[in-house]
Amino acid sequence: MDNQGVRGLNLIWVVIDSVRNYHTDADDRGKLPVMDALASTGVEFTNVVTSAPSTIMSVSSMMTSWPAYYISRNYEDFKYDNALFTSLADILRYHGYSNEAVIFFREGREKLNPLFQSIARPYWPPDLRHGKKNWTNEDVSRVLYRFLDAEPMEPFFLYLHYNCRWDPQTSSTVEAALERMEAAGLLNRSVLVVCSDHGYPDPSRGFTPEGLKRQRLTHDLILTDDNILVPLYFQFPGCPVVTIDRPVSTLDIAPTALDLLGVPPSASDGIRANLRGSSLTPLLRPSTSSKHSDAKVRVDARLLGQDRRATAIRGRRFKYVVHHDRMGPDREELYDLEEDPHEQLSLAPSSRPGIQKKLVELRSEFERTEREAVEFQFRYLLEKLRRQLTGGSLDAQPSQIRSLLIFGACQPGFLAPLARVTESVFSAATVDVLVESELPNEGSIASQRCRVLDNRKKRFDPRTFPRAYSDLIPGVYDIVLVPLSNAHARGYSHILRIARRLKARKLLLLDYNMRLYYRRQRPWFFPFRVFWSKRSVYHAEPSLLVSDGFMLIKQLGRRIPTYFRTGE
């Protein structure tokens, strides 16, 4: 097989962070003038729904064409598994493309590293450092210009991530970058994609920084259209000038780019990448019917193992929102976006036949996609745990374990697959669950071998716990399993104090990426895993090793100083 791009076109993908899909003078997050220029010369999609209103989640989903809630279970310990998901860069690399990514914020350069090949150091200006939290837009363009001046070998995939916040010159900076690429003749040999990762809550709708702070909200929890709709533009040789308003997803961008490049979505010989989105190229022919005409696009605020989860199912006219952790009538919302574009009045619950029918339809779509996601996570986590328990790490085979307690604080979304995984791995054990979380649906967890114990208090108190719960857990468990929502165990001090006093032959900690932690005597070993994973960064910028070392020393008190990961 000839591993060269079929048409030899480059892919240039420009993401401008936090731009809404409409103009506004309320703040600096409105649609940019450079986008109007792109619409006048290429393809504009005006009804694009992001997979998640959070940058790391959104970019990960765009680059893999998988919904964000599949990729990881917890943001703080975000883990992209490149053995499971095939990124756009992986596909293009197989077909002979190089990949260079310039990302303005340090967290993105680190968390998204498995998705991209960060642009090589020779292209960085001498004064630019990875340790700088946020590069300016001018910094991003300076790297780009050094890359262009080097006359890179083609075809390539170039990813540029700018930031519209705090920079009134963002539009002109991006416009200048596009002009520089056009002057070099690249735009005539490239597919150009310009979009945002998510929008931003609009002050004109009542969202202010002060108001969000009072309500303990961050923008990633908001599912209104100002926050989940994004601008999207394509330009390529011979492209039409057309505006398309059908609802589409950011998951569709990568398949569309591959289609326009003429590159098949295969990552190795005979293996086709399993992209969840669909190519939008049929929509460029107005007479062509498409399944996108009545698409229902899912958006997720937060991941499976996080609190305050919310999901929206957005169609052309109606939007359904469900709050996973709530119980009662305010769990669901339904909005008619034609009659109520600012989403001020929820129609759920409703006795009107037409509205009730639409509510049932969108709720069914949510339940279907949620079942598929939970089943996916169950299979993935089951395989991860089984692999870690091979080799006798428990001093016993999993089939020999007779009793197990899942104990602590755990989000319901993660608890259900965790209970199933535990039952499957420890096939002869009875599994008890005692957690601080209020469970909306205990029936999704309990089974013949798994029982949910009655939590008599909202929060466990180490001073009174043994006496208050002695009738529920009087015996000795083979294993007490404590799930952690973050690798540093922040907020778990009271849980760990109680767990160490429970009668158990083995105490295990488990994070949301299904990594086990055992009691060890060498607390200095685990941090070296973290440093080793960033070795390429330290090699290029040794000063970061010193600063990260000081940060690690400060954090050691918050880590789990006597529990360290084993297994993969």
LUMBA-958914 format. One record per residue (C-alpha): residue number from 1; residue in three letters; x, y, z. Coordinates in steps of 0.1 Angstrom, whole numbers, plus 2048, in hexadecimal, padded with zeros to 3 digits. Layout:
- NUM  Ala  X  Y  Z
...
This chain:
- 1  Met  800  800  800
- 2  Asp  80D  823  7F7
- 3  Asn  80B  837  818
- 4  Gln  808  859  808
- 5  Gly  7EA  870  809
- 6  Val  7D5  868  7EB
- 7  Arg  7D2  88C  7E0
- 8  Gly  7F1  899  7F2
- 9  Leu  7DE  8B5  803
- 10  Asn  7E9  8C3  825
- 11  Leu  7D1  8C6  842
- 12  Ile  7D2  8E7  855
- 13  Trp  7BB  8E8  873
- 14  Val  7B7  909  886
- 15  Val  7A4  908  8A7
- 16  Ile  79C  92A  8B8
- 17  Asp  793  923  8DC
- 18  Ser  771  92D  8EA
- 19  Val  761  93F  8CC
- 20  Arg  73B  93F  8C9
- 21  Asn  72B  939  8A8
- 22  Tyr  71B  95C  8A7
- 23  His  726  980  8AA
- 24  Thr  723  993  8CB
- 25  Asp  733  9B1  8DB
- 26  Ala  72B  9A4  8FE
- 27  Asp  74F  998  903
- 28  Asp  76D  98B  8EF
- 29  Arg  75E  968  8E6
- 30  Gly  748  972  8C9
- 31  Lys  74C  966  8A5
- 32  Leu  76B  975  896
- 33  Pro  76D  98A  876
- 34  Val  786  972  867
- 35  Met  76B  958  868
- 36  Asp  754  96E  853
- 37  Ala  76F  96F  839
- 38  Leu  772  949  839
- 39  Ala  74D  946  835
- 40  Ser  74E  95C  816
- 41  Thr  767  946  804
- 42  Gly  760  923  811
- 43  Val  749  90C  824
- 44  Glu  738  917  844
- 45  Phe  725  901  85C
- 46  Thr  70F  916  873
- 47  Asn  6FF  8FA  889
- 48  Val  71D  8E7  896
- 49  Val  71A  8D7  8B9
- 50  Thr  73A  8D0  8CD
- 51  Ser  73E  8AE  8DE
- 52  Ala  746  8C0  8FF
- 53  Pro  749  8E4  90B
- 54  Ser  76C  8DE  918
- 55  Thr  78C  8E2  904
- 56  Ile  79E  8C2  90C
- 57  Met  77F  8AD  908
- 58  Ser  774  8BF  8E8
- 59  Val  796  8BE  8D6
- 60  Ser  79A  899  8E0
- 61  Ser  778  890  8D1
- 62  Met  77F  8A4  8B2
- 63  Met  7A0  894  8AC
- 64  Thr  793  870  8B2
- 65  Ser  770  875  8A5
- 66  Trp  764  864  8C5
- 67  Pro  74C  874  8DF
- 68  Ala  75F  884  8FB
- 69  Tyr  74F  86F  916
- 70  Tyr  75E  84F  907
- 71  Ile  782  85B  908
- 72  Ser  788  85F  92D
- 73  Arg  774  85D  94E
- 74  Asn  782  87B  961
- 75  Tyr  790  89C  956
- 76  Glu  7AA  8A1  971
- 77  Asp  7BA  87F  96A
- 78  Phe  7B1  882  944
- 79  Lys  7C0  864  932
- 80  Tyr  7BE  860  90C
- 81  Asp  7C6  83C  903
- 82  Asn  7D5  83C  8E1
- 83  Ala  7D4  816  8E0
- 84  Leu  7AE  818  8E0
- 85  Phe  7A7  837  8CC
- 86  Thr  7B6  840  8AA
- 87  Ser  7BD  865  8A6
- 88  Leu  7BB  879  886
- 89  Ala  7E1  87E  889
- 90  Asp  7E6  858  88B
- 91  Ile  7D2  853  86B
- 92  Leu  7E4  86E  858
- 93  Arg  806  863  865
- 94  Tyr  800  840  857
- 95  His  7F8  84F  835
- 96  Gly  818  863  834
- 97  Tyr  810  883  845
- 98  Ser  825  895  85F
- 99  Asn  813  8A5  87C
- 100  Glu  81C  8C6  88D
- 101  Ala  806  8D5  8A9
- 102  Val  809  8F8  8B8
- 103  Ile  7F3  8FC  8D7
- 104  Phe  7F2  91C  8EB
- 105  Phe  7EC  90D  90E
- 106  Arg  804  8F7  921
- 107  Glu  7E8  8E0  92E
- 108  Gly  7DE  8D9  90A
- 109  Arg  801  8D2  8FF
- 110  Glu  804  8B8  91B
- 111  Lys  7E2  8A8  91D
- 112  Leu  7DD  8A7  8F7
- 113  Asn  800  89A  8F0
- 114  Pro  7F5  877  8E7
- 115  Leu  7DF  885  8CB
- 116  Phe  7F9  89C  8BB
- 117  Gln  81D  89E  8B3
- 118  Ser  827  8BF  8C3
- 119  Ile  839  8D5  8AA
- 120  Ala  85F  8CF  8AB
- 121  Arg  874  8E6  8C1
- 122  Pro  888  8F5  8A4
- 123  Tyr  868  907  89A
- 124  Trp  865  918  8BC
- 125  Pro  872  93B  8C0
- 126  Pro  890  93A  8D9
- 127  Asp  87D  94E  8F3
- 128  Leu  85E  936  8F3
- 129  Arg  85B  91D  90F
- 130  His  843  900  915
- 131  Gly  842  90A  93A
- 132  Lys  82F  92A  931
- 133  Lys  80B  923  93B
- 134  Asn  7FB  935  91D
- 135  Trp  80D  93F  8FD
- 136  Thr  7FF  95E  8EC
- 137  Asn  7EF  95C  8CA
- 138  Glu  80D  96D  8BD
- 139  Asp  823  951  8CC
- 140  Val  80E  937  8B9
- 141  Ser  812  94B  898
- 142  Arg  838  94F  89E
- 143  Val  83B  929  8A0
- 144  Leu  826  926  881
- 145  Tyr  83B  93F  86D
- 146  Arg  85B  92D  876
- 147  Phe  84B  90D  86A
- 148  Leu  841  91C  849
- 149  Asp  862  92C  844
- 150  Ala  872  90A  846
- 151  Glu  85E  8FE  828
- 152  Pro  851  8DE  838
- 153  Met  84E  8BE  825
- 154  Glu  82B  8B6  819
- 155  Pro  811  8A8  820
- 156  Phe  80E  8B3  844
- 157  Phe  7F3  8B7  85F
- 158  Leu  7F7  8D8  870
- 159  Tyr  7E2  8DF  88F
- 160  Leu  7E1  903  89D
- 161  His  7CF  90C  8BD
- 162  Tyr  7C9  931  8C3
- 163  Asn  7B7  943  8E0
- 164  Cys  79C  95D  8DB
- 165  Arg  79C  968  8FF
- 166  Trp  7AF  987  90B
- 167  Asp  7BB  98F  8E8
- 168  Pro  7A7  9A8  8D4
- 169  Gln  7BF  9A2  8B6
- 170  Thr  7B6  97C  8B4
- 171  Ser  7A4  980  893
- 172  Ser  7BF  994  882
- 173  Thr  7DA  97C  88F
- 174  Val  7C8  95E  880
- 175  Glu  7C1  971  860
- 176  Ala  7E6  97A  85D
- 177  Ala  7EF  955  862
- 178  Leu  7D8  94A  847
- 179  Glu  7E5  965  830
- 180  Arg  808  959  836
- 181  Met  7FE  936  82E
- 182  Glu  7ED  942  80E
- 183  Ala  80B  955  804
- 184  Ala  820  935  807
- 185  Gly  807  924  7F0
- 186  Leu  7FC  90B  80B
- 187  Leu  7D7  913  80B
- 188  Asn  7D6  908  7E7
- 189  Arg  7E4  8E6  7F1
- 190  Ser  7D1  8E1  812
- 191  Val  7B1  8DA  823
- 192  Leu  7AB  8F6  83C
- 193  Val  795  8F1  85A
- 194  Val  78D  90E  872
- 195  Cys  777  909  890
- 196  Ser  774  90E  8B5
- 197  Asp  774  8F3  8D0
- 198  His  756  901  8E2
- 199  Gly  743  922  8E7
- 200  Tyr  740  935  907
- 201  Pro  723  940  91E
- 202  Asp  716  961  911
- 203  Pro  713  97F  92A
- 204  Ser  6F5  98B  916
- 205  Arg  6E3  96B  920
- 206  Gly  6EA  972  945
- 207  Phe  70A  95E  948
- 208  Thr  725  974  959
- 209  Pro  745  969  96A
- 210  Glu  737  975  98C
- 211  Gly  716  962  986
- 212  Leu  727  942  97D
- 213  Lys  73D  945  99B
- 214  Arg  71F  94A  9B2
- 215  Gln  70F  92B  9A4
- 216  Arg  730  917  9A6
- 217  Leu  72E  912  981
- 218  Thr  74A  910  967
- 219  His  745  914  942
- 220  Asp  749  8EF  93B
- 221  Leu  728  8E9  94E
- 222  Ile  713  8FF  938
- 223  Leu  700  8EF  91C
- 224  Thr  6EE  90C  90C
- 225  Asp  6F4  912  8E7
- 226  Asp  70C  930  8ED
- 227  Asn  723  917  8FD
- 228  Ile  71F  8F7  8E8
- 229  Leu  71C  905  8C4
- 230  Val  73C  90C  8B2
- 231  Pro  746  91D  891
- 232  Leu  754  906  876
- 233  Tyr  763  90D  854
- 234  Phe  773  8F9  838
- 235  Gln  788  904  81B
- 236  Phe  798  8EE  801
- 237  Pro  7A1  8EF  7DC
- 238  Gly  782  8F3  7C8
- 239  Cys  76B  8F6  7E7
- 240  Pro  748  906  7E2
- 241  Val  73D  925  7F5
- 242  Val  720  917  809
- 243  Thr  70F  91B  82B
- 244  Ile  701  8FC  83C
- 245  Asp  6EA  8FE  85A
- 246  Arg  6E2  8D9  860
- 247  Pro  6EC  8CD  883
- 248  Val  70E  8BC  882
- 249  Ser  727  8B1  89D
- 250  Thr  74C  8BA  8A2
- 251  Leu  751  894  89F
- 252  Asp  74A  898  87A
- 253  Ile  768  8AF  873
- 254  Ala  783  895  872
- 255  Pro  770  87D  85B
- 256  Thr  768  89B  844
- 257  Ala  78D  8A5  843
- 258  Leu  798  882  83A
- 259  Asp  77D  881  81F
- 260  Leu  789  8A2  810
- 261  Leu  7AD  897  812
- 262  Gly  7A5  877  800
- 263  Val  7B4  863  81D
- 264  Pro  7A3  843  828
- 265  Pro  79D  840  84E
- 266  Ser  7B5  824  853
- 267  Ala  7D1  824  86E
- 268  Ser  7E4  805  862
- 269  Asp  7E2  7EA  848
- 270  Gly  7BF  7DC  847
- 271  Ile  7B3  7EE  866
- 272  Arg  799  809  862
- 273  Ala  797  824  87D
- 274  Asn  775  823  88E
- 275  Leu  76B  848  88B
- 276  Arg  749  850  89B
- 277  Gly  742  86F  886
- 278  Ser  737  871  862
- 279  Ser  746  884  844
- 280  Leu  734  8A4  83D
- 281  Thr  73E  8A5  818
- 282  Pro  71B  899  80D
- 283  Leu  70D  8B9  81B
- 284  Leu  722  8CD  803
- 285  Arg  709  8C1  7E8
- 286  Pro  6E8  8D1  7F2
- 287  Ser  6D3  8B8  7DE
- 288  Thr  6E2  89B  7F2
- 289  Ser  6CD  88E  80E
- 290  Ser  6E0  886  82E
- 291  Lys  6DA  877  850
- 292  His  6E7  898  85F
- 293  Ser  6C6  8A9  856
- 294  Asp  6B6  89D  876
- 295  Ala  6D5  896  88A
- 296  Lys  6D4  894  8B0
- 297  Val  6F6  89E  8BE
- 298  Arg  701  895  8E1
- 299  Val  715  8AE  8F6
- 300  Asp  724  8A4  918
- 301  Ala  72E  8BB  934
- 302  Arg  747  8A8  949
- 303  Leu  752  884  946
- 304  Leu  744  863  954
- 305  Gly  756  865  975
- 306  Gln  750  88A  97D
- 307  Asp  736  89B  991
- 308  Arg  71B  8B3  984
- 309  Arg  719  8A0  963
- 310  Ala  701  8AD  949
- 311  Thr  6F9  8A2  926
- 312  Ala  6E6  8B3  90A
- 313  Ile  6D6  8A3  8EB
- 314  Arg  6D2  8BE  8D1
- 315  Gly  6BD  8BC  8B2
- 316  Arg  6B4  8D6  899
- 317  Arg  698  8E5  8AD
- 318  Phe  698  8D4  8D0
- 319  Lys  6B2  8CF  8EA
- 320  Tyr  6B0  8B6  906
- 321  Val  6C6  8BA  925
- 322  Val  6CA  8A0  941
- 323  His  6DD  8A6  962
- 324  His  6EB  884  96C
- 325  Asp  6EF  88B  991
- 326  Arg  6CC  89A  997
- 327  Met  6AC  88A  9A1
- 328  Gly  689  897  99D
- 329  Pro  679  8AE  983
- 330  Asp  697  8C4  97E
- 331  Arg  6AC  8A6  971
- 332  Glu  69F  8AC  94D
- 333  Glu  69B  8CB  938
- 334  Leu  68D  8D0  915
- 335  Tyr  68F  8EF  900
- 336  Asp  67F  8FA  8DF
- 337  Leu  69B  90D  8CF
- 338  Glu  685  91E  8B5
- 339  Glu  66D  92C  8CF
- 340  Asp  686  930  8EB
- 341  Pro  6A9  936  8DC
- 342  His  6B7  942  8FD
- 343  Glu  6AB  922  90F
- 344  Gln  698  934  92A
- 345  Leu  67A  91D  92E
- 346  Ser  67E  8F7  932
- 347  Leu  660  8E4  924
- 348  Ala  667  8C5  939
- 349  Pro  653  8B6  948
- 350  Ser  636  8BC  931
- 351  Ser  613  8AD  92B
- 352  Arg  611  8BB  908
- 353  Pro  610  89D  8F0
- 354  Gly  628  8AC  8D7
- 355  Ile  641  8B8  8F1
- 356  Gln  63E  897  904
- 357  Lys  646  884  8E4
- 358  Lys  665  899  8DD
- 359  Leu  670  894  902
- 360  Val  66D  86E  8FF
- 361  Glu  67F  86E  8DE
- 362  Leu  69D  882  8EA
- 363  Arg  69E  870  90C
- 364  Ser  69F  84F  8F9
- 365  Glu  6BD  85C  8E4
- 366  Phe  6CF  866  904
- 367  Glu  6C8  844  915
- 368  Arg  6D4  831  8F6
- 369  Thr  6F4  844  8F4
- 370  Glu  6FA  842  919
- 371  Arg  6F5  81C  919
- 372  Glu  70E  819  8FD
- 373  Ala  727  82F  90F
- 374  Val  724  81D  930
- 375  Glu  728  7FB  91F
- 376  Phe  747  808  90D
- 377  Gln  756  814  92E
- 378  Phe  74D  7F3  93F
- 379  Arg  75F  7DE  924
- 380  Tyr  77D  7F6  924
- 381  Leu  781  7F7  94A
- 382  Leu  77C  7D2  94D
- 383  Glu  799  7CA  936
- 384  Lys  7AF  7E4  948
- 385  Leu  7A8  7D5  96A
- 386  Arg  7AD  7B2  95F
- 387  Arg  7CF  7BA  950
- 388  Gln  7DB  7CB  970
- 389  Leu  7D1  7AD  986
- 390  Thr  7E5  794  973
- 391  Gly  804  787  983
- 392  Gly  7F8  782  9A6
- 393  Ser  7F9  7A6  9B2
- 394  Leu  7DD  79E  9CB
- 395  Asp  7EE  780  9DA
- 396  Ala  7D0  76D  9CD
- 397  Gln  7BE  767  9AD
- 398  Pro  7A0  77E  9A7
- 399  Ser  789  75F  9A6
- 400  Gln  794  758  9CA
- 401  Ile  788  779  9D8
- 402  Arg  767  773  9EB
- 403  Ser  75E  796  9F8
- 404  Leu  765  7B9  9ED
- 405  Leu  75A  7DC  9F8
- 406  Ile  759  7FA  9E1
- 407  Phe  75D  816  9F9
- 408  Gly  760  83C  9F9
- 409  Ala  753  858  9E2
- 410  Cys  74B  84F  9BE
- 411  Gln  737  85F  9A3
- 412  Pro  718  84B  999
- 413  Gly  722  84B  974
- 414  Phe  743  839  97C
- 415  Leu  735  824  998
- 416  Ala  71D  810  982
- 417  Pro  738  803  96A
- 418  Leu  751  7FF  987
- 419  Ala  738  7E8  999
- 420  Arg  733  7D3  97A
- 421  Val  759  7D1  973
- 422  Thr  75F  7C6  997
- 423  Glu  745  7AB  995
- 424  Ser  753  79E  975
- 425  Val  778  79E  980
- 426  Phe  771  790  9A3
- 427  Ser  758  776  996
- 428  Ala  753  764  9B8
- 429  Ala  751  782  9CE
- 430  Thr  734  794  9DE
- 431  Val  738  7B9  9D7
- 432  Asp  72C  7D3  9F0
- 433  Val  72A  7F8  9E7
- 434  Leu  72B  813  A01
- 435  Val  730  836  9F4
- 436  Glu  729  85A  9FE
- 437  Ser  718  862  9DD
- 438  Glu  6F3  863  9DB
- 439  Leu  6EA  84A  9C0
- 440  Pro  6CD  854  9A8
- 441  Asn  6C8  830  99D
- 442  Glu  6D5  815  9B4
- 443  Gly  6C5  7FB  99D
- 444  Ser  6E0  801  983
- 445  Ile  6FA  7F6  99C
- 446  Ala  6EA  7DB  9B2
- 447  Ser  6E9  7B7  9A6
- 448  Gln  6E8  794  9B5
- 449  Arg  70D  797  9C0
- 450  Cys  70E  7BD  9C5
- 451  Arg  6FB  7CF  9E0
- 452  Val  6FA  7F4  9E7
- 453  Leu  6FE  7FB  A0D
- 454  Asp  6E9  816  A1D
- 455  Asn  6FD  836  A21
- 456  Arg  6EE  845  A40
- 457  Lys  700  866  A3E
- 458  Lys  709  87C  A21
- 459  Arg  72E  87D  A2A
- 460  Phe  742  863  A3C
- 461  Asp  751  86E  A5D
- 462  Pro  771  85C  A68
- 463  Arg  768  863  A8D
- 464  Thr  746  851  A8C
- 465  Phe  749  83A  A6E
- 466  Pro  752  819  A7F
- 467  Arg  735  81B  A98
- 468  Ala  71B  829  A80
- 469  Tyr  721  80F  A65
- 470  Ser  72C  7F0  A79
- 471  Asp  70C  7DD  A72
- 472  Leu  711  7E1  A4C
- 473  Ile  735  7D7  A4A
- 474  Pro  73C  7C1  A68
- 475  Gly  753  7A7  A56
- 476  Val  775  7A7  A46
- 477  Tyr  776  7AE  A20
- 478  Asp  790  79E  A0A
- 479  Ile  793  7BF  9F8
- 480  Val  788  7E3  9FF
- 481  Leu  789  7F6  9DF
- 482  Val  78A  81D  9E1
- 483  Pro  783  82E  9BF
- 484  Leu  795  850  9BB
- 485  Ser  789  86B  9A3
- 486  Asn  7AD  87A  9A2
- 487  Ala  7CF  86C  9A4
- 488  His  7D9  884  9C0
- 489  Ala  7BC  878  9D7
- 490  Arg  7B2  89B  9DE
- 491  Gly  793  89C  9F4
- 492  Tyr  797  877  9FE
- 493  Ser  7AA  87B  A1F
- 494  His  78C  871  A35
- 495  Ile  784  854  A1D
- 496  Leu  7A7  847  A20
- 497  Arg  7A8  84A  A46
- 498  Ile  789  835  A48
- 499  Ala  794  81C  A2E
- 500  Arg  7B4  814  A40
- 501  Arg  79F  80B  A5F
- 502  Leu  788  7F4  A4D
- 503  Lys  78D  7CE  A51
- 504  Ala  79C  7C4  A30
- 505  Arg  7B7  7AD  A24
- 506  Lys  7C0  7C4  A08
- 507  Leu  7BA  7E9  A03
- 508  Leu  7BB  7F5  9DF
- 509  Leu  7B6  818  9D0
- 510  Leu  7AA  81B  9AD
- 511  Asp  7A9  83A  997
- 512  Tyr  78F  841  97C
- 513  Asn  7A7  835  961
- 514  Met  7A6  813  972
- 515  Arg  7C9  815  980
- 516  Leu  7CF  803  9A1
- 517  Tyr  7E4  810  9BD
- 518  Tyr  7F3  7F9  9D8
- 519  Arg  804  7FF  9F9
- 520  Arg  829  803  9F4
- 521  Gln  848  80D  A08
- 522  Arg  859  822  9EE
- 523  Pro  844  841  9EA
- 524  Trp  85E  852  9D4
- 525  Phe  85A  839  9B6
- 526  Phe  838  844  9A7
- 527  Pro  841  868  99F
- 528  Phe  85C  85C  988
- 529  Arg  841  84E  971
- 530  Val  833  871  96D
- 531  Phe  855  87F  965
- 532  Trp  85D  864  94D
- 533  Ser  83D  86A  939
- 534  Lys  849  88E  933
- 535  Arg  86D  886  92B
- 536  Ser  86B  895  908
- 537  Val  860  8B6  917
- 538  Tyr  87C  8B6  931
- 539  His  896  8AD  917
- 540  Ala  88C  8CC  903
- 541  Glu  887  8E3  921
- 542  Pro  89B  8D6  93F
- 543  Ser  890  8F3  956
- 544  Leu  86D  8E3  957
- 545  Leu  87B  8C5  969
- 546  Val  885  8DC  986
- 547  Ser  864  8EF  987
- 548  Asp  850  8CF  985
- 549  Gly  866  8C0  9A0
- 550  Phe  85E  8DC  9B8
- 551  Met  839  8D9  9B0
- 552  Leu  83A  8B4  9B7
- 553  Ile  84A  8BA  9D9
- 554  Lys  82D  8D2  9E1
- 555  Gln  813  8B9  9D6
- 556  Leu  821  89A  9E9
- 557  Gly  80C  8A2  A07
- 558  Arg  7ED  8A0  9F2
- 559  Arg  7F7  881  9DF
- 560  Ile  7F3  85E  9EC
- 561  Pro  816  85B  9FB
- 562  Thr  814  836  A02
- 563  Tyr  7FF  82A  9E5
- 564  Phe  80F  825  9C3
- 565  Arg  802  819  9A2
- 566  Thr  80B  7F6  996
- 567  Gly  801  7E5  976
- 568  Glu  7FE  7F9  955
